[in-house]
Amino acid sequence: MRKNDRVTVVYFCKDEYLKLTGMVTRIDETARVLKIVNTKIAFEDIYELICEERVTEI
């Protein structure tokens, strides 16, 4: 998974699991946070992650 890839993630937030599909805008390995569009998700809250589309840069 890389920046600009389209992904679907199921993650835990406030006592429930949510599903979000969108473009990866940031992967912060130091802070252990994945950002999809404007949503920040902690790595430890991720239940499932599916890379749907890889965007190749020319």
N, C-alpha and C positions, 0 to 999 in steps of 0.2 A: 504494500500500500504506500502510495506517495501523495504529495500535495496535488490537488486538482482531480484526483480519482473520485469517481462517484461510488458511494458506499451506502449500505443499509446497516444500521447498528441498533441492537436492542440493548438498552441500558437501564439501570436502576436509578430512580429519582423520586425522592419524597414518598417512600412506601409503596411505589408501584413501578412496573416495568413499562418503558416507553419505546416506541419504534420510530426511528428517524432515517430518512433517505435524503442524501444531499452530497455536495462536493466537499472534500476535505480541504480546509483552508489553512490548517496548521497541525503539525505533530510536534509536541514538545516533550522529548524524552526525559529531560531533566526534571520538569515539573510533573511528568507523567499525565499529560492532558492531550486529548484529541479534540480538535475544533472542527465541527462540521457547520459550514456557513457561519452563523453567529452563536452556535451552541457549544459550550465547553463541556467535555465529558471526561471525568477522571478514568484512567485506565482500569482501576479496580472496580469501577461500576459497570464496565462493559460485560454483557452476558454473551452476545453473539455479534460478529462483525463479518459482513459479506461485501467483498469488492465486486461491484457490478460492472464497472466500466473503467478502463484505464485510458486516460487522456494522454496522447503522445504529442510532444512539442516538436515542431519542425524548425 
